[in-house]
Amino acid sequence: MSEASERKVLIVARPMAGGMRKHVEGLLKYLPDSGYETILAGPEFIADRPSPIADRKAVKALLKRAEGIPIIHAHGARAGWVAAWALRDERPWVWTVHHLLLERNPLIRKSMRWIANCATLTITLSQSVEARLKELGAPSDRLRRTFGGIDLGDLSNRPDREKARAAFHVPMDRPVVLVAGRFVPEKGFDLAIKAMEEVWKQFPDAELWVAGEGPENSRLVKTAAASSRSGQVRFFGYWSEIAELYMSADVFIAPARQEGQGLALLEAMQCGVPAIAANVGGLAEVVQDGRNGLLSEPEDAESIGKAVCRSLADRDAAQRMAEQALQDLARFDIRKVAVETAKIYDEALGR
């Protein structure tokens, strides 16, 4: 094997969106700076849901794509499942677990344990995911942790707040609360809508902006329609220029029931938006209550609403926490994450 081929990594992932996609895109962009040529495989042959026939085809396709490449890096449960069947423990490969949203299913728990035992090394993006994998029986000596990274880039490119507000025809003095992400039950967007009832008691003109898409769209629209001020809940769908929404918001909330880390939370912090997060999983590892944001009780709409009111009522304190959050983001820089990931590849290869 030539020296050039020894520095290649095959990144394997199913069709994806949200935080996982941005994390993988960041690795594809910055791993070459650490000496690894990146090759992407998977979106065209890994089905979104388990299928014996499709998975057998995916295993064959992965083995063919992996020829001559020394290290394979699978992202998520589906890619990990296919990689485990294809590679077993017979050649070096790394698996990243972004979250454990489905681990309540006994079959899923068993599968996750098996995949972790096949992988040379398993990367988790939060302490909570790492701890849960250990509970499921993953070998602790083969677990490694990095962060879910974001591209901090040049913050001078952020849109101007007044111009962003004007584009949405929203006065500067009207409170705007934002949630963003994939519309799935685990994200807790229904809790955000219900939390507004508490907010409207103190800030009757406040708006909730809901950005994203997913299978829960219809249910969330119905929940909003049933609220006391349904006209003040706005749905934006997928918004390519998400920074425009962040810069227009007075508060960002991450109300998830479960979360590995929460990329949207990091992006909001990057734009200087005061943040509120549920005290669950990786969110509680990002937000330190009262220091760089506020924490709400898990699955508690009233607690979320009270935290929003606290942030809106004391703008100076909220801004101080937002400034601290911006400083804290350095550890989530995707460039650093790429460097750490390259070191894990080296370890898996015995270098």
N, C-alpha and C positions, 0 to 999 in steps of 0.2 A: 504494500500500500504506500503510495507516494506521500510526501510531507503535506502537500496541499489537501489530499483526500482525508488525511488524518485530522484536519481542522474543519470538518464539515459536520453540521448537525441537521437532522431531519426533524422539523417541527410538525407534529401530527395533531390535528384538531378537527372536530366535527363542524358543520355549519354553525356559526355562533354570532352572538350580538352582545352589546353591553360591555361590562367590565372585562370579561374574558377576552373578547375580541381586541379591545384596546391594549390589554396587557400583552397579548401575543404579537400584535402589530409593533409594539414598542420593542420587544425582544428581536423581532425580525430586523428592525431598523438599527439597533445599537449593539447586538452581539458581534457583528463584524469588527467593531472597535476593540473587542477583546480577543480577536483573532479567529472567530468562528464564522465560516461562511454558512448562511442559513438557507435552507430549502423547505418550502411549505408543502405539506401533503395532507390530504384528508377530506377537505370540504366536498370533493366530488365523489367520494366513495364511502364515507361513513354516514350511515343513516342517523337521523335524529333520535329514533327509538329503536330498541333491540329488535332484531329480526334474524332468525337463524340463517336464512338464505343470504340475505344482504351482508350479514356479518362474516360468513364464510368467504364471500367475494372480497370483502374489505381486508380480511387477513391475507389473502393471496396478493391483493394489490399492494398492501403495505410491505410484504416481504420482497416484492419486486422493486418497489421504490427505495427500499432500504439497502439494496445491494451496493456494496462499496462505501457505505457511509458508516463511520465508526460509532456514532452516538445518536440515539433517537430520543426525542422529548415529546411525550404525549400530554395533552392538556384536557382535563375534565374526565368524567366517568366513562363516557362513550369511547373516546379515543384511548383511554387507559385500558378498557375492556378489550378492544381490538388489538392493542399493542401487547397485552398480556398473553392472548391466545397466539399471536404471531411470534413473539420473541421469548416468552416464558422467562426463565432465568438463565438463558443460554448465551446472551450477549448483552452488552451494556445498554441500558436505557433508563430514562428518568421520567417520572410521572408527577405532574403538578395537580394538586387538588385545590380547586378554587373555592369550593363551598361544599356543604353536606346537606343540601336542601331536601334530598329524598332518603336520607339515611334512616328514617323511621321504619321503612319497609325492611323486614327481616332478610329478604332475598338481596336487596341492595346492600345491606350491611355485610352480608357474607361475601358478596362480589367485591366490595371495596377492600375487605381484608385480604382476599385472594390476590387482587391486583397489586396491593402494596407488598405482598410477599413475593410476587414475581419481579417487580421493579428493582433495579439495582439501588436506586435512591428515590425517595418520594419527597417532593417539595410541598410545603403548606404555606399559605399566605397569611396565616394568623395563628396565634397561640391557641385559640379556641378550637380551630380545625385540627391542629396538631394533637391537642389533648383528646379530642373525640376519636381520632384515628387510633391512638394508643388504646383507648377503651375498647375499640372494635377488634383489637388484636394485631394491628400493624406492628412490625418490628421496630422498636424505638431507636435502635442503633442505626437504622437506615432512613430516619426522618431528618429532613433539613428544612429550615424556614427562611423565606425571604418575604418581602412585602409585595403587594400588588402595586405596580409602579404606574406613575403618570408622567407625561412629558411636561416638565415645568417650563421649558422653553423660554421665550421672551414675553414676559407679562405686559410689555408695553403695547402689545397687539390687542389687548382686551378692548372691547367696544366701550365707548363713553356711556356712563350711566344715564345722563339726561337724554342723549340721543336714542338710547335703547328704549327708555320709557316712552319717549315721544312716538317711536315707531309702533308701539302697542297701544297708543292713545290712552295712557294711564298717567294721571297727575302725579307729581313727585311726592305729594303728601298722602297718597293712598297706600296703606300697607299691602304688600304683596308677599304671600307665602308660597314657596315653590317646592314641589316634589318632582323627581325625575328618575326614570329607569324603566325597566321592563315590567309590564303589567302582569304579574303573577302573584298568587296569594301570599307568598313568603315576603314580598316587599312591603306589605301592609299599607298600600295606598288607600284602602277603604278606611283604615284608622285615621289617616290624615284628613279625609273628608269629614269624618265624624268629629274629629278634634276641632274643626272650625266652629262648631256650635258653641264651644267654650270661648273661642277667640271672639266671635261676634258679640258676645255679652259685653266685652270691653272695647272692641274695635269693630263697630257694626258695618263699616265700609270696607273692611279687609277683603281681599280676593285670594283665592287659592288657585294656583296655576299647576296643572297636572300635565307633565310632558313625558311622552313615551308611547309604547304600543305593546300589545301582547294579548294572550287569550282571555285576560280578565277585563278587557275593554268594556264590553256590554254591561257587565255587572257593576263596574265602577261608575259608568254613566247613570245607571239606575239609582245607585247609592247617592250620587250627587243630586239627581232629580228629586229625591225624597228629602233632601236637606231643607232647612228653613229659608235659606237664601241661595237657592240653586243657581240663580243668575250670576252669582259671584264665584262660581267654580268654573274655570275655563280649561278646556282640554286642547292641547296643542299637537297631539300625535307625535310622530318622529320629527324632531327639529334639528336639522343639520348644523345650524349655527347656535348650538346650545349655550354658548357664552353670552349671547344676547339675553337669554332668559335668566341666567345666573346674575348678570349685571343689573337686571331690572328688579331683582328680588331683594326684600328686606330681611328675609329669613329663609333658610333652606332646612327642610326636615327629612330625616332618613328614618321612617317609622317601622322598619322591617321587623318581622317576626323571627327571621333567621337571616344571617348575613355573614359571608366569609370575611369581607372587608368593606366593600362599598365604594366603588370608583366614583359614582356621582357625588358622594359626600366629599371626596378629595378634590374633585373638580370645582365644587362650590367653594370650598375653602381657598382654592387657588385663586378664585375670582374675588376673594375678600368678603364673602357673604357669611354673616353669622349663622352658625350651624347648630341644629338640634338633632340628636340621634337617640334611638332606643337603646337601652342598656342591655344589648345582646351581642354575642359573638364578637366578630372583628370590629364592629362599630365602637364598642366600649374600649377597644384598644387604640382607636384613633382619637376619640373625644375624651378629654379629661374634664369632668364636670366642673364648671366654674373657672377653668383656666383657658381652654381654647374652644369652648362650646358648652352646650348644656345637654344633659342626659335625661331622658324620660323613662318612666317605668315601662317594662315590656308589655306589649299588647294592651295599652291603656290610653284610649283616645283622650280622656280628660287630662291625664298627665301631660300628654303631648300639647294639648291646647294651653294649659297653664304655662308650660315652658315657652311657647310662642308668645304669650302675653307678657311674660317676664322680659323676653328679648325686645319686644316692641316698646315696652314701657320704659326701659332704660337703654336708650340707644348708645350712650357713651360706654357703658359696660359691655354691651354687645359688640361694639366696634373694637374695644380692647381685646376681647377674646378672639375676634376674627383676625386681628393683627398677629396675635400669638400663634393662631392656627397656621397662618401663612409661613411663619418662621419654622414651625414644626414639620412642614411638608418636605424639608430637605431629605429626610430618611426615606421618602417614597419616590424619589427621583428615579425614573425608569433607567437612566444611565447607570446608576449605582446598582440597581436590581439586575441589570444585564451583566455587570462585572461579577456580581455574586453568583449568578446563574452559570456563567462560564467556569467559575471555580468549582462548582458542583459537577459540571461535565468532566472537568479534569479529574476530580476525585473518583467519579464513576468509571473513568477509563484507567484508573490506577496511576495517574501521572504525578 
